[in-house]
Amino acid sequence: MIISVAVVGLQNNPLYIQSFTDGDDALKLHYIVHCSLDVIDERVNNPKKTGSTLNETYLGLLYPSENYKVYGYLTNTKVKFILVTTDEDLKDADIRSLQLQKYCVQ
């Protein structure tokens, strides 16, 4: 189940953050989204990347926590889509197609 969606701008400024849980978890989800920006920056700025991984905009599983899984997607304009889920049976291909659909709708 998707519990939070965030769109973050080029300068890591939040453009849109929506959580689909109780108000108590909203602050925790904002913290998780903020922490995932460090993982995205690390993956994007890694000089060891070569070949097709440089052009890959789907970043995959950024990190799993005890209750959540965080996935990332980076557009060509460096806008970041961050998705926080609780579903443990979710496949990577499902997330990839979901984020591509969101990006194509825009």
PDB file as gemmi writes it, atoms N, CA and C in Angstrom:
CRYST1    1.000    1.000    1.000  90.00  90.00  90.00 P 1                      
ATOM      1  N   MET A   1       0.835  -1.171   0.000  1.00  0.00           N  
ATOM      2  CA  MET A   1       0.000   0.000   0.000  1.00  0.00           C  
ATOM      3  C   MET A   1       0.892   1.251   0.000  1.00  0.00           C  
ATOM      4  N   ILE A   2       0.567   2.189  -0.828  1.00  0.00           N  
ATOM      5  CA  ILE A   2       1.296   3.451  -0.894  1.00  0.00           C  
ATOM      6  C   ILE A   2       0.807   4.337   0.255  1.00  0.00           C  
ATOM      7  N   ILE A   3       1.752   4.814   1.060  1.00  0.00           N  
ATOM      8  CA  ILE A   3       1.354   5.651   2.189  1.00  0.00           C  
ATOM      9  C   ILE A   3       1.848   7.084   2.070  1.00  0.00           C  
ATOM     10  N   SER A   4       2.765   7.337   1.140  1.00  0.00           N  
ATOM     11  CA  SER A   4       3.231   8.706   0.954  1.00  0.00           C  
ATOM     12  C   SER A   4       3.816   8.874  -0.439  1.00  0.00           C  
ATOM     13  N   VAL A   5       3.574  10.046  -1.010  1.00  0.00           N  
ATOM     14  CA  VAL A   5       4.114  10.415  -2.312  1.00  0.00           C  
ATOM     15  C   VAL A   5       4.710  11.805  -2.168  1.00  0.00           C  
ATOM     16  N   ALA A   6       5.895  11.983  -2.726  1.00  0.00           N  
ATOM     17  CA  ALA A   6       6.538  13.293  -2.669  1.00  0.00           C  
ATOM     18  C   ALA A   6       7.145  13.626  -4.020  1.00  0.00           C  
ATOM     19  N   VAL A   7       7.068  14.894  -4.379  1.00  0.00           N  
ATOM     20  CA  VAL A   7       7.734  15.425  -5.563  1.00  0.00           C  
ATOM     21  C   VAL A   7       8.677  16.501  -5.051  1.00  0.00           C  
ATOM     22  N   VAL A   8       9.955  16.335  -5.379  1.00  0.00           N  
ATOM     23  CA  VAL A   8      10.986  17.228  -4.849  1.00  0.00           C  
ATOM     24  C   VAL A   8      11.707  17.874  -6.028  1.00  0.00           C  
ATOM     25  N   GLY A   9      11.940  19.163  -5.932  1.00  0.00           N  
ATOM     26  CA  GLY A   9      12.533  19.927  -7.012  1.00  0.00           C  
ATOM     27  C   GLY A   9      14.032  19.772  -7.140  1.00  0.00           C  
ATOM     28  N   LEU A  10      14.583  20.502  -8.072  1.00  0.00           N  
ATOM     29  CA  LEU A  10      16.003  20.444  -8.409  1.00  0.00           C  
ATOM     30  C   LEU A  10      16.902  20.781  -7.223  1.00  0.00           C  
ATOM     31  N   GLN A  11      16.526  21.745  -6.430  1.00  0.00           N  
ATOM     32  CA  GLN A  11      17.322  22.165  -5.271  1.00  0.00           C  
ATOM     33  C   GLN A  11      16.873  21.460  -3.987  1.00  0.00           C  
ATOM     34  N   ASN A  12      16.257  20.286  -4.124  1.00  0.00           N  
ATOM     35  CA  ASN A  12      15.730  19.495  -3.007  1.00  0.00           C  
ATOM     36  C   ASN A  12      14.655  20.240  -2.218  1.00  0.00           C  
ATOM     37  N   ASN A  13      13.941  21.104  -2.895  1.00  0.00           N  
ATOM     38  CA  ASN A  13      12.816  21.789  -2.277  1.00  0.00           C  
ATOM     39  C   ASN A  13      11.550  20.978  -2.522  1.00  0.00           C  
ATOM     40  N   PRO A  14      10.729  20.771  -1.494  1.00  0.00           N  
ATOM     41  CA  PRO A  14       9.508  19.985  -1.674  1.00  0.00           C  
ATOM     42  C   PRO A  14       8.488  20.735  -2.532  1.00  0.00           C  
ATOM     43  N   LEU A  15       8.074  20.107  -3.606  1.00  0.00           N  
ATOM     44  CA  LEU A  15       7.045  20.685  -4.466  1.00  0.00           C  
ATOM     45  C   LEU A  15       5.670  20.168  -4.075  1.00  0.00           C  
ATOM     46  N   TYR A  16       5.645  18.898  -3.631  1.00  0.00           N  
ATOM     47  CA  TYR A  16       4.380  18.266  -3.250  1.00  0.00           C  
ATOM     48  C   TYR A  16       4.687  17.093  -2.334  1.00  0.00           C  
ATOM     49  N   ILE A  17       4.041  17.047  -1.188  1.00  0.00           N  
ATOM     50  CA  ILE A  17       4.154  15.900  -0.284  1.00  0.00           C  
ATOM     51  C   ILE A  17       2.756  15.562   0.191  1.00  0.00           C  
ATOM     52  N   GLN A  18       2.381  14.305   0.033  1.00  0.00           N  
ATOM     53  CA  GLN A  18       1.066  13.850   0.472  1.00  0.00           C  
ATOM     54  C   GLN A  18       1.230  12.524   1.197  1.00  0.00           C  
ATOM     55  N   SER A  19       0.711  12.454   2.401  1.00  0.00           N  
ATOM     56  CA  SER A  19       0.711  11.182   3.120  1.00  0.00           C  
ATOM     57  C   SER A  19      -0.729  10.710   3.244  1.00  0.00           C  
ATOM     58  N   PHE A  20      -0.895   9.415   3.198  1.00  0.00           N  
ATOM     59  CA  PHE A  20      -2.222   8.815   3.217  1.00  0.00           C  
ATOM     60  C   PHE A  20      -2.436   8.027   4.499  1.00  0.00           C  
ATOM     61  N   THR A  21      -1.947   8.565   5.621  1.00  0.00           N  
ATOM     62  CA  THR A  21      -2.090   7.923   6.920  1.00  0.00           C  
ATOM     63  C   THR A  21      -2.595   8.947   7.924  1.00  0.00           C  
ATOM     64  N   ASP A  22      -2.637   8.522   9.180  1.00  0.00           N  
ATOM     65  CA  ASP A  22      -3.051   9.420  10.255  1.00  0.00           C  
ATOM     66  C   ASP A  22      -2.056  10.553  10.412  1.00  0.00           C  
ATOM     67  N   GLY A  23      -2.471  11.612  11.063  1.00  0.00           N  
ATOM     68  CA  GLY A  23      -1.623  12.771  11.266  1.00  0.00           C  
ATOM     69  C   GLY A  23      -0.375  12.485  12.072  1.00  0.00           C  
ATOM     70  N   ASP A  24      -0.400  11.460  12.921  1.00  0.00           N  
ATOM     71  CA  ASP A  24       0.766  11.131  13.743  1.00  0.00           C  
ATOM     72  C   ASP A  24       1.934  10.653  12.899  1.00  0.00           C  
ATOM     73  N   ASP A  25       1.668   9.970  11.802  1.00  0.00           N  
ATOM     74  CA  ASP A  25       2.725   9.436  10.947  1.00  0.00           C  
ATOM     75  C   ASP A  25       3.225  10.444   9.915  1.00  0.00           C  
ATOM     76  N   ALA A  26       2.539  11.538   9.750  1.00  0.00           N  
ATOM     77  CA  ALA A  26       2.905  12.488   8.701  1.00  0.00           C  
ATOM     78  C   ALA A  26       4.307  13.039   8.900  1.00  0.00           C  
ATOM     79  N   LEU A  27       4.662  13.389  10.113  1.00  0.00           N  
ATOM     80  CA  LEU A  27       5.994  13.931  10.372  1.00  0.00           C  
ATOM     81  C   LEU A  27       7.072  12.872  10.135  1.00  0.00           C  
ATOM     82  N   LYS A  28       6.788  11.652  10.529  1.00  0.00           N  
ATOM     83  CA  LYS A  28       7.735  10.553  10.306  1.00  0.00           C  
ATOM     84  C   LYS A  28       7.937  10.311   8.818  1.00  0.00           C  
ATOM     85  N   LEU A  29       6.884  10.391   8.046  1.00  0.00           N  
ATOM     86  CA  LEU A  29       6.988  10.185   6.597  1.00  0.00           C  
ATOM     87  C   LEU A  29       7.743  11.331   5.936  1.00  0.00           C  
ATOM     88  N   HIS A  30       7.575  12.538   6.418  1.00  0.00           N  
ATOM     89  CA  HIS A  30       8.348  13.672   5.896  1.00  0.00           C  
ATOM     90  C   HIS A  30       9.833  13.460   6.170  1.00  0.00           C  
ATOM     91  N   TYR A  31      10.143  12.931   7.335  1.00  0.00           N  
ATOM     92  CA  TYR A  31      11.536  12.640   7.682  1.00  0.00           C  
ATOM     93  C   TYR A  31      12.106  11.552   6.767  1.00  0.00           C  
ATOM     94  N   ILE A  32      11.321  10.522   6.482  1.00  0.00           N  
ATOM     95  CA  ILE A  32      11.771   9.445   5.599  1.00  0.00           C  
ATOM     96  C   ILE A  32      12.020   9.982   4.198  1.00  0.00           C  
ATOM     97  N   VAL A  33      11.140  10.833   3.708  1.00  0.00           N  
ATOM     98  CA  VAL A  33      11.322  11.436   2.384  1.00  0.00           C  
ATOM     99  C   VAL A  33      12.592  12.284   2.363  1.00  0.00           C  
ATOM    100  N   HIS A  34      12.799  13.061   3.413  1.00  0.00           N  
ATOM    101  CA  HIS A  34      13.992  13.901   3.478  1.00  0.00           C  
ATOM    102  C   HIS A  34      15.267  13.051   3.502  1.00  0.00           C  
ATOM    103  N   CYS A  35      15.255  11.963   4.246  1.00  0.00           N  
ATOM    104  CA  CYS A  35      16.428  11.076   4.303  1.00  0.00           C  
ATOM    105  C   CYS A  35      16.692  10.403   2.963  1.00  0.00           C  
ATOM    106  N   SER A  36      15.652  10.129   2.215  1.00  0.00           N  
ATOM    107  CA  SER A  36      15.836   9.477   0.923  1.00  0.00           C  
ATOM    108  C   SER A  36      16.532  10.397  -0.079  1.00  0.00           C  
ATOM    109  N   LEU A  37      16.460  11.705   0.130  1.00  0.00           N  
ATOM    110  CA  LEU A  37      17.155  12.638  -0.760  1.00  0.00           C  
ATOM    111  C   LEU A  37      18.662  12.439  -0.703  1.00  0.00           C  
ATOM    112  N   ASP A  38      19.183  12.090   0.467  1.00  0.00           N  
ATOM    113  CA  ASP A  38      20.615  11.806   0.585  1.00  0.00           C  
ATOM    114  C   ASP A  38      20.998  10.589  -0.229  1.00  0.00           C  
ATOM    115  N   VAL A  39      20.144   9.568  -0.213  1.00  0.00           N  
ATOM    116  CA  VAL A  39      20.410   8.351  -0.981  1.00  0.00           C  
ATOM    117  C   VAL A  39      20.364   8.651  -2.472  1.00  0.00           C  
ATOM    118  N   ILE A  40      19.405   9.462  -2.890  1.00  0.00           N  
ATOM    119  CA  ILE A  40      19.297   9.834  -4.306  1.00  0.00           C  
ATOM    120  C   ILE A  40      20.532  10.600  -4.740  1.00  0.00           C  
ATOM    121  N   ASP A  41      20.948  11.583  -3.949  1.00  0.00           N  
ATOM    122  CA  ASP A  41      22.142  12.362  -4.296  1.00  0.00           C  
ATOM    123  C   ASP A  41      23.378  11.474  -4.383  1.00  0.00           C  
ATOM    124  N   GLU A  42      23.467  10.518  -3.496  1.00  0.00           N  
ATOM    125  CA  GLU A  42      24.607   9.608  -3.517  1.00  0.00           C  
ATOM    126  C   GLU A  42      24.621   8.758  -4.779  1.00  0.00           C  
ATOM    127  N   ARG A  43      23.450   8.283  -5.184  1.00  0.00           N  
ATOM    128  CA  ARG A  43      23.382   7.457  -6.398  1.00  0.00           C  
ATOM    129  C   ARG A  43      23.610   8.277  -7.661  1.00  0.00           C  
ATOM    130  N   VAL A  44      23.091   9.485  -7.708  1.00  0.00           N  
ATOM    131  CA  VAL A  44      23.209  10.313  -8.902  1.00  0.00           C  
ATOM    132  C   VAL A  44      24.635  10.826  -9.068  1.00  0.00           C  
ATOM    133  N   ASN A  45      25.259  11.199  -7.980  1.00  0.00           N  
ATOM    134  CA  ASN A  45      26.591  11.792  -8.043  1.00  0.00           C  
ATOM    135  C   ASN A  45      27.718  10.777  -7.936  1.00  0.00           C  
ATOM    136  N   ASN A  46      27.407   9.508  -8.005  1.00  0.00           N  
ATOM    137  CA  ASN A  46      28.422   8.468  -7.916  1.00  0.00           C  
ATOM    138  C   ASN A  46      29.216   8.420  -9.219  1.00  0.00           C  
ATOM    139  N   PRO A  47      30.503   8.725  -9.207  1.00  0.00           N  
ATOM    140  CA  PRO A  47      31.280   8.758 -10.450  1.00  0.00           C  
ATOM    141  C   PRO A  47      31.582   7.378 -11.027  1.00  0.00           C  
ATOM    142  N   LYS A  48      31.286   6.325 -10.310  1.00  0.00           N  
ATOM    143  CA  LYS A  48      31.591   4.973 -10.792  1.00  0.00           C  
ATOM    144  C   LYS A  48      30.529   4.441 -11.738  1.00  0.00           C  
ATOM    145  N   LYS A  49      29.440   5.166 -11.910  1.00  0.00           N  
ATOM    146  CA  LYS A  49      28.392   4.707 -12.813  1.00  0.00           C  
ATOM    147  C   LYS A  49      28.864   4.801 -14.251  1.00  0.00           C  
ATOM    148  N   THR A  50      28.541   3.788 -15.012  1.00  0.00           N  
ATOM    149  CA  THR A  50      28.899   3.782 -16.426  1.00  0.00           C  
ATOM    150  C   THR A  50      27.765   3.208 -17.242  1.00  0.00           C  
ATOM    151  N   GLY A  51      27.847   3.433 -18.532  1.00  0.00           N  
ATOM    152  CA  GLY A  51      26.920   2.806 -19.467  1.00  0.00           C  
ATOM    153  C   GLY A  51      25.486   3.247 -19.286  1.00  0.00           C  
ATOM    154  N   SER A  52      24.570   2.275 -19.352  1.00  0.00           N  
ATOM    155  CA  SER A  52      23.150   2.591 -19.357  1.00  0.00           C  
ATOM    156  C   SER A  52      22.645   3.057 -17.999  1.00  0.00           C  
ATOM    157  N   THR A  53      23.389   2.812 -16.916  1.00  0.00           N  
ATOM    158  CA  THR A  53      22.902   3.244 -15.615  1.00  0.00           C  
ATOM    159  C   THR A  53      22.897   4.762 -15.487  1.00  0.00           C  
ATOM    160  N   LEU A  54      23.680   5.457 -16.269  1.00  0.00           N  
ATOM    161  CA  LEU A  54      23.655   6.915 -16.231  1.00  0.00           C  
ATOM    162  C   LEU A  54      22.342   7.466 -16.766  1.00  0.00           C  
ATOM    163  N   ASN A  55      21.750   6.775 -17.730  1.00  0.00           N  
ATOM    164  CA  ASN A  55      20.505   7.238 -18.330  1.00  0.00           C  
ATOM    165  C   ASN A  55      19.276   6.664 -17.647  1.00  0.00           C  
ATOM    166  N   GLU A  56      19.463   5.808 -16.689  1.00  0.00           N  
ATOM    167  CA  GLU A  56      18.341   5.178 -15.998  1.00  0.00           C  
ATOM    168  C   GLU A  56      17.737   6.171 -15.013  1.00  0.00           C  
ATOM    169  N   THR A  57      16.470   6.489 -15.189  1.00  0.00           N  
ATOM    170  CA  THR A  57      15.832   7.456 -14.311  1.00  0.00           C  
ATOM    171  C   THR A  57      15.129   6.792 -13.134  1.00  0.00           C  
ATOM    172  N   TYR A  58      14.838   5.505 -13.241  1.00  0.00           N  
ATOM    173  CA  TYR A  58      14.243   4.786 -12.121  1.00  0.00           C  
ATOM    174  C   TYR A  58      15.359   4.389 -11.171  1.00  0.00           C  
ATOM    175  N   LEU A  59      15.308   4.846  -9.945  1.00  0.00           N  
ATOM    176  CA  LEU A  59      16.372   4.594  -8.985  1.00  0.00           C  
ATOM    177  C   LEU A  59      16.136   3.341  -8.149  1.00  0.00           C  
ATOM    178  N   GLY A  60      14.936   2.801  -8.214  1.00  0.00           N  
ATOM    179  CA  GLY A  60      14.638   1.564  -7.505  1.00  0.00           C  
ATOM    180  C   GLY A  60      14.456   1.776  -6.021  1.00  0.00           C  
ATOM    181  N   LEU A  61      14.683   0.704  -5.284  1.00  0.00           N  
ATOM    182  CA  LEU A  61      14.548   0.733  -3.836  1.00  0.00           C  
ATOM    183  C   LEU A  61      15.679   1.569  -3.252  1.00  0.00           C  
ATOM    184  N   LEU A  62      15.336   2.671  -2.640  1.00  0.00           N  
ATOM    185  CA  LEU A  62      16.348   3.540  -2.044  1.00  0.00           C  
ATOM    186  C   LEU A  62      16.825   2.963  -0.726  1.00  0.00           C  
ATOM    187  N   TYR A  63      15.891   2.607   0.119  1.00  0.00           N  
ATOM    188  CA  TYR A  63      16.247   1.898   1.342  1.00  0.00           C  
ATOM    189  C   TYR A  63      14.998   1.345   1.993  1.00  0.00           C  
ATOM    190  N   PRO A  64      15.124   0.184   2.598  1.00  0.00           N  
ATOM    191  CA  PRO A  64      14.013  -0.357   3.386  1.00  0.00           C  
ATOM    192  C   PRO A  64      14.215   0.008   4.855  1.00  0.00           C  
ATOM    193  N   SER A  65      13.153   0.336   5.525  1.00  0.00           N  
ATOM    194  CA  SER A  65      13.209   0.526   6.967  1.00  0.00           C  
ATOM    195  C   SER A  65      12.415  -0.608   7.612  1.00  0.00           C  
ATOM    196  N   GLU A  66      12.218  -0.544   8.906  1.00  0.00           N  
ATOM    197  CA  GLU A  66      11.518  -1.638   9.578  1.00  0.00           C  
ATOM    198  C   GLU A  66      10.063  -1.751   9.146  1.00  0.00           C  
ATOM    199  N   ASN A  67       9.438  -0.643   8.762  1.00  0.00           N  
ATOM    200  CA  ASN A  67       8.028  -0.666   8.384  1.00  0.00           C  
ATOM    201  C   ASN A  67       7.754  -0.246   6.950  1.00  0.00           C  
ATOM    202  N   TYR A  68       8.720   0.406   6.322  1.00  0.00           N  
ATOM    203  CA  TYR A  68       8.463   1.013   5.023  1.00  0.00           C  
ATOM    204  C   TYR A  68       9.540   0.632   4.008  1.00  0.00           C  
ATOM    205  N   LYS A  69       9.167   0.770   2.749  1.00  0.00           N  
ATOM    206  CA  LYS A  69      10.121   0.689   1.650  1.00  0.00           C  
ATOM    207  C   LYS A  69      10.011   1.988   0.865  1.00  0.00           C  
ATOM    208  N   VAL A  70      11.155   2.558   0.506  1.00  0.00           N  
ATOM    209  CA  VAL A  70      11.184   3.848  -0.171  1.00  0.00           C  
ATOM    210  C   VAL A  70      11.772   3.647  -1.560  1.00  0.00           C  
ATOM    211  N   TYR A  71      11.029   4.097  -2.575  1.00  0.00           N  
ATOM    212  CA  TYR A  71      11.455   3.987  -3.969  1.00  0.00           C  
ATOM    213  C   TYR A  71      11.628   5.380  -4.547  1.00  0.00           C  
ATOM    214  N   GLY A  72      12.514   5.496  -5.540  1.00  0.00           N  
ATOM    215  CA  GLY A  72      12.764   6.793  -6.134  1.00  0.00           C  
ATOM    216  C   GLY A  72      12.775   6.754  -7.644  1.00  0.00           C  
ATOM    217  N   TYR A  73      12.466   7.894  -8.219  1.00  0.00           N  
ATOM    218  CA  TYR A  73      12.451   8.087  -9.668  1.00  0.00           C  
ATOM    219  C   TYR A  73      12.940   9.497  -9.939  1.00  0.00           C  
ATOM    220  N   LEU A  74      13.853   9.656 -10.861  1.00  0.00           N  
ATOM    221  CA  LEU A  74      14.451  10.947 -11.175  1.00  0.00           C  
ATOM    222  C   LEU A  74      14.129  11.298 -12.625  1.00  0.00           C  
ATOM    223  N   THR A  75      13.534  12.469 -12.832  1.00  0.00           N  
ATOM    224  CA  THR A  75      13.204  12.878 -14.197  1.00  0.00           C  
ATOM    225  C   THR A  75      14.433  13.482 -14.865  1.00  0.00           C  
ATOM    226  N   ASN A  76      14.314  13.757 -16.141  1.00  0.00           N  
ATOM    227  CA  ASN A  76      15.417  14.375 -16.890  1.00  0.00           C  
ATOM    228  C   ASN A  76      15.730  15.784 -16.397  1.00  0.00           C  
ATOM    229  N   THR A  77      14.760  16.441 -15.813  1.00  0.00           N  
ATOM    230  CA  THR A  77      14.966  17.792 -15.288  1.00  0.00           C  
ATOM    231  C   THR A  77      15.364  17.769 -13.817  1.00  0.00           C  
ATOM    232  N   LYS A  78      15.739  16.592 -13.308  1.00  0.00           N  
ATOM    233  CA  LYS A  78      16.213  16.397 -11.933  1.00  0.00           C  
ATOM    234  C   LYS A  78      15.135  16.594 -10.874  1.00  0.00           C  
ATOM    235  N   VAL A  79      13.884  16.475 -11.260  1.00  0.00           N  
ATOM    236  CA  VAL A  79      12.793  16.456 -10.298  1.00  0.00           C  
ATOM    237  C   VAL A  79      12.672  15.023  -9.793  1.00  0.00           C  
ATOM    238  N   LYS A  80      12.518  14.868  -8.491  1.00  0.00           N  
ATOM    239  CA  LYS A  80      12.523  13.551  -7.874  1.00  0.00           C  
ATOM    240  C   LYS A  80      11.122  13.162  -7.435  1.00  0.00           C  
ATOM    241  N   PHE A  81      10.716  11.952  -7.773  1.00  0.00           N  
ATOM    242  CA  PHE A  81       9.488  11.358  -7.266  1.00  0.00           C  
ATOM    243  C   PHE A  81       9.902  10.340  -6.210  1.00  0.00           C  
ATOM    244  N   ILE A  82       9.323  10.441  -5.022  1.00  0.00           N  
ATOM    245  CA  ILE A  82       9.640   9.518  -3.945  1.00  0.00           C  
ATOM    246  C   ILE A  82       8.344   8.874  -3.492  1.00  0.00           C  
ATOM    247  N   LEU A  83       8.378   7.562  -3.382  1.00  0.00           N  
ATOM    248  CA  LEU A  83       7.204   6.779  -3.048  1.00  0.00           C  
ATOM    249  C   LEU A  83       7.520   5.940  -1.821  1.00  0.00           C  
ATOM    250  N   VAL A  84       6.701   6.050  -0.780  1.00  0.00           N  
ATOM    251  CA  VAL A  84       6.875   5.269   0.442  1.00  0.00           C  
ATOM    252  C   VAL A  84       5.733   4.264   0.506  1.00  0.00           C  
ATOM    253  N   THR A  85       6.073   2.991   0.668  1.00  0.00           N  
ATOM    254  CA  THR A  85       5.071   1.930   0.697  1.00  0.00           C  
ATOM    255  C   THR A  85       5.236   1.080   1.948  1.00  0.00           C  
ATOM    256  N   THR A  86       4.189   0.325   2.257  1.00  0.00           N  
ATOM    257  CA  THR A  86       4.250  -0.647   3.344  1.00  0.00           C  
ATOM    258  C   THR A  86       4.140  -2.059   2.819  1.00  0.00           C  
ATOM    259  N   ASP A  87       3.863  -2.226   1.558  1.00  0.00           N  
ATOM    260  CA  ASP A  87       3.633  -3.547   0.973  1.00  0.00           C  
ATOM    261  C   ASP A  87       4.953  -4.295   0.818  1.00  0.00           C  
ATOM    262  N   GLU A  88       5.079  -5.407   1.501  1.00  0.00           N  
ATOM    263  CA  GLU A  88       6.311  -6.180   1.430  1.00  0.00           C  
ATOM    264  C   GLU A  88       6.350  -7.074   0.193  1.00  0.00           C  
ATOM    265  N   ASP A  89       5.189  -7.352  -0.389  1.00  0.00           N  
ATOM    266  CA  ASP A  89       5.130  -8.228  -1.554  1.00  0.00           C  
ATOM    267  C   ASP A  89       5.183  -7.451  -2.868  1.00  0.00           C  
ATOM    268  N   LEU A  90       5.422  -6.184  -2.802  1.00  0.00           N  
ATOM    269  CA  LEU A  90       5.465  -5.346  -3.988  1.00  0.00           C  
ATOM    270  C   LEU A  90       6.724  -5.640  -4.793  1.00  0.00           C  
ATOM    271  N   LYS A  91       6.549  -5.837  -6.085  1.00  0.00           N  
ATOM    272  CA  LYS A  91       7.693  -6.147  -6.953  1.00  0.00           C  
ATOM    273  C   LYS A  91       8.272  -4.866  -7.536  1.00  0.00           C  
ATOM    274  N   ASP A  92       9.553  -4.928  -7.837  1.00  0.00           N  
ATOM    275  CA  ASP A  92      10.255  -3.771  -8.385  1.00  0.00           C  
ATOM    276  C   ASP A  92       9.650  -3.340  -9.723  1.00  0.00           C  
ATOM    277  N   ALA A  93       9.232  -4.295 -10.536  1.00  0.00           N  
ATOM    278  CA  ALA A  93       8.633  -3.979 -11.838  1.00  0.00           C  
ATOM    279  C   ALA A  93       7.309  -3.231 -11.672  1.00  0.00           C  
ATOM    280  N   ASP A  94       6.561  -3.553 -10.604  1.00  0.00           N  
ATOM    281  CA  ASP A  94       5.302  -2.849 -10.355  1.00  0.00           C  
ATOM    282  C   ASP A  94       5.544  -1.381 -10.035  1.00  0.00           C  
ATOM    283  N   ILE A  95       6.544  -1.113  -9.214  1.00  0.00           N  
ATOM    284  CA  ILE A  95       6.864   0.266  -8.860  1.00  0.00           C  
ATOM    285  C   ILE A  95       7.383   1.018 -10.075  1.00  0.00           C  
ATOM    286  N   ARG A  96       8.219   0.360 -10.861  1.00  0.00           N  
ATOM    287  CA  ARG A  96       8.769   1.006 -12.063  1.00  0.00           C  
ATOM    288  C   ARG A  96       7.641   1.434 -13.005  1.00  0.00           C  
ATOM    289  N   SER A  97       6.697   0.558 -13.258  1.00  0.00           N  
ATOM    290  CA  SER A  97       5.607   0.892 -14.177  1.00  0.00           C  
ATOM    291  C   SER A  97       4.689   1.948 -13.570  1.00  0.00           C  
ATOM    292  N   LEU A  98       4.488   1.917 -12.260  1.00  0.00           N  
ATOM    293  CA  LEU A  98       3.637   2.900 -11.596  1.00  0.00           C  
ATOM    294  C   LEU A  98       4.240   4.286 -11.707  1.00  0.00           C  
ATOM    295  N   GLN A  99       5.526   4.417 -11.453  1.00  0.00           N  
ATOM    296  CA  GLN A  99       6.152   5.729 -11.507  1.00  0.00           C  
ATOM    297  C   GLN A  99       6.264   6.221 -12.938  1.00  0.00           C  
ATOM    298  N   LEU A 100       6.482   5.349 -13.878  1.00  0.00           N  
ATOM    299  CA  LEU A 100       6.518   5.778 -15.274  1.00  0.00           C  
ATOM    300  C   LEU A 100       5.148   6.283 -15.703  1.00  0.00           C  
ATOM    301  N   GLN A 101       4.083   5.647 -15.225  1.00  0.00           N  
ATOM    302  CA  GLN A 101       2.744   6.109 -15.571  1.00  0.00           C  
ATOM    303  C   GLN A 101       2.476   7.493 -15.005  1.00  0.00           C  
ATOM    304  N   LYS A 102       2.902   7.740 -13.767  1.00  0.00           N  
ATOM    305  CA  LYS A 102       2.713   9.065 -13.167  1.00  0.00           C  
ATOM    306  C   LYS A 102       3.449  10.122 -13.942  1.00  0.00           C  
ATOM    307  N   TYR A 103       4.668   9.801 -14.358  1.00  0.00           N  
ATOM    308  CA  TYR A 103       5.483  10.773 -15.064  1.00  0.00           C  
ATOM    309  C   TYR A 103       4.906  11.079 -16.444  1.00  0.00           C  
ATOM    310  N   CYS A 104       4.365  10.062 -17.102  1.00  0.00           N  
ATOM    311  CA  CYS A 104       3.804  10.259 -18.445  1.00  0.00           C  
ATOM    312  C   CYS A 104       2.513  11.054 -18.401  1.00  0.00           C  
ATOM    313  N   VAL A 105       1.784  10.974 -17.301  1.00  0.00           N  
ATOM    314  CA  VAL A 105       0.531  11.720 -17.179  1.00  0.00           C  
ATOM    315  C   VAL A 105       0.805  13.210 -17.067  1.00  0.00           C  
ATOM    316  N   GLN A 106       1.898  13.569 -16.451  1.00  0.00           N  
ATOM    317  CA  GLN A 106       2.229  14.970 -16.197  1.00  0.00           C  
ATOM    318  C   GLN A 106       2.365  15.744 -17.459  1.00  0.00           C  
TER     319      GLN A 106                                                      
END                                                                             
